[in-house]
Amino acid sequence: MISLEFAFSNMLSPAILFFILGVIAVSVKSDLEIPDSIGSAITLYILISIGLQSGVAVSKTGILGVVIPALSAIIMGILITTVVYYIMSKIGFDPENAGSIAGHYGACNSVTIITVLVFLEQMGASYEEFVPALYPFMDTAALLTGIVLGHVGLKKRSVEVEKGEYNIRDILRTSLTAKSTLLILGGFLIGLISGVEGTKSLMPFYDNIFNGIFTIFMLDIGILAGSRIFELKSVKPVTLVLAIILPPLQAFMAIILATFIGLSPGGATVFAALAGGASFISAPAVMRSTFPDANPSLALGMSLGIIFPFNILIGIPLYYQIANIISNL
């Protein structure tokens, strides 16, 4: 098991503490705020950085060797997001919040991925080195699916009886040309094509200072979430219960798929961490830009307050044990 000291050191990372600071600032009615122009610039930077670094990571492993695992990651991202969107819609969330929450659940958590790699190293377990590079495939598929489903729901709601006006091509066009989607996909392709050498001069800007810029982003998200966090009081208890139940189920499905395509127990554990992580890095930036009326405290609160600590304390060791059991069947 991961020690409590290790778990708390991850929970008390600067980014999370800046998020908490933003929430506290609102609760004490401080005049602290991030100007809209700066917030937009930071979001732009984060979206490009995520896409670019993901593309460079895949360029290192080679695209041909990860075709089947990549397709599997895409399937998982779409499946998880679709199921969560359906569940959230059924328990009463509007299309924007359902799409935002589903995108958070389906997208990946880089902190959880780093943690699972450390865990496997401590356990002396081997894993396929390309598996962490599947991050952009599952992450992007989940975010796109959340955006598309959210727009589909909004479109259906707006036309109601006039269903003849509904056109999936219009929804896809809107989703794929949205600023957030375009920047992530564009950055990914640029990183993939340019590779390590081609992006070497850019990395000091998009890599070295990312964590510092990200803390400001999390402060901004904290302020925004804190201003609306009271809405959690009106959320049905079933939503909070689902925040605990869904990630292990997502991870279990991922382990079965990973074992089926031939990944080792260690590789399946990393794949499960990808599927069960719930993003609080890429998803908040994307969903905030795409669904501005969605309440960020709902998805981000569940990701940070429930899913992340669960995975750190219980989830990752559990996923590793399950992967070993399934591989021996």
Order of alpha helices (4+ residues) and beta strands (2+ residues): alpha-alpha-alpha-alpha-alpha-alpha-alpha-alpha-alpha-alpha-alpha-alpha-alpha-alpha-alpha
